Structures are given as structure tokens and as C-alpha cells.
Amino acid sequence: MMVWFPAKERANVVSIYYLGVPLATIIAGPLSGLILDHLNGWLGLRGWQWLFIAEGLPAVIAGFIALRFLTENPQEAQWLTDEERKSYTNLLNRDQDRSGKHGPANFVASLRDRSVWLLSIAYIFIVMGLYGFGFWMPIIVQKFGGFSNTVVGFISAVPYLIGAFAMYFWAQHSDRTRERRWHFSIAALTLALGLALAVVPLHPVAFVGITLSAVGVLSAVPVFYTIPAAFLKGPAAAGGLALINATGNIGGFVGPILVGWVAQKTGNPASGLLVIAVAVLVAPAIILGLNRKKISEVD
């Protein structure tokens, strides 16, 4: 995605792409509850089996669509005219030349770049917050009362709906001001605050907490990806972003396990989120410590 759009538009573009996350949750949350409550036993299949079929099949179809229409770069896009491909390629080349002046130009060099590894570590903690919150939020909502799976799905969709609007406008503001470090850090701090409030036993406060968590994590991710894209180009961008994403997703493995382990020890699922909230604070500390000149986007 980063080779398709100039730096000044990246946060907004990534936020539009990332809208798929809250929109999927808004749709899948209530849908999952309906499937679990009403399709259990239909045609001899359990509710969870229908859930896998109904929500897995669209992803398979989307994979074939992506293979057909998504290209590596604008030069290969047959749905653009020759003139559009040429002007768009020139625009992106100029943008890449500017970003490459203060960053590694190849994948091997990106592996030696300290900033790439620091960003990888920062992303681990953001993904810990994302998955820890996402996996355990329905359980927290369920503790609000004896709700059915369907009702839990509808309630869980609300924070993501609010988060989707916040993410889009926060990314627009980041692009407009061309500022990334503080936009990311404020969003990450919002995530940490939300996770901390989610452990409060008062239901209204806990709901505010999970809503702030959704706003924070959804607003942080699009801005985060503009930071490595500001100084990586070409093969370094492809390899560096892949490294950051792959390393960062360790948090997706650690986060839910850590929440579950703390919940088992304390007897309270929400208490594990407090540990995650503290861990998330590492991410803005790393980002604010990066070389501001290196990750800046120069016109």
C-alpha cells in the first residue's frame, strides 16, 4: 500500500483501508451472536461451525478478487490509462526520492537500521493492546448482565463504530499537519487509559473504557505505518515494513495469553487488561524517542 500513495496522504489512506477492522467487527459482532443463537444444530452443524463457514467464505472469495485486481505498483495497473500510470509513477518516484535521502535503500540495510527494530518493538505493544482488548471485550460486556450472544454482539459493535469515526478524522488531521509522533502517541495513551478504565467494576465506566480503547488502537495503527514509510523506500520499504509487521504480531500471540494468565491468577478477566495497559505505554515512549529529523516527511 505504501508504494501506491505519497507520504502526505498515507495516514488518511491507511485509515480508510483499516476501516475494514471496525466495520468487520460492527457487522460480525451481531452476526456472530445471531449465528450462535439461531443456527446451532441446523443441518447437523453446531453454531460455531456455521460461524466459521459464514465468516470464512467471504475472505476466500476476497483472496481471489485481490489476485485478479491488486497489482504490485501503479505501472502494472491495467485499469489506469497510460497517462495516469505515467504521471502517478512520476509523483511516487519523487516522493520516494525524498524519503530515501535519510533512510536505508535496500532490505539488508533496513535490517541494520536501529529505527526499524525500535518500531518493531513498539508495534509489539500496540498489537498486544489490539488483541488483548479484542479477545476479551465480549467477556467484559457479558459481565454487564445476563446478555445473550446476540445482545453482546450488538453492544460490542458500538465502541468500534465510534472508533471508526475517530480513526478517520484523526488520520486526516495527522496528514493535514504532517505530524506523526504525537498523533500516534496520543492515540496509544488513549488506548492505555481505556484499558485501565475497562477494569473498573462500574459498568458505565467500563463501557467508556472499552470505547476509548477502540478509539485509541484504531487511531494509532494508521498513523504508525506512516512512520517507517517516511524513511524507507523501495526494497527497504517492502522488507522493513514486513519485518515490523511480522515482529509486531508477536504481540498478537502474547497479548491474549497474558490477559488470560492474569485473569486466571486473579479470577477477574478485566484485571489482565490493566497489565496490557501498562505494556502499551512502552510504544509511545519508543516513538517519541526516535530521531524526529529521520522520520519527518519533507515536501
PyMOL commands that set and color helices and strands:
alter all, ss='L'
color gray80, all
select helices_A, chain A and resi 7-18+20-38+42-44+47-69+74-76+82-102+107-111+114-142+149-177+181-197+203-229+234-248+250-266+269-280+282-288
alter helices_A, ss='H'
color red, helices_A
deselect
rebuild
show_as cartoon
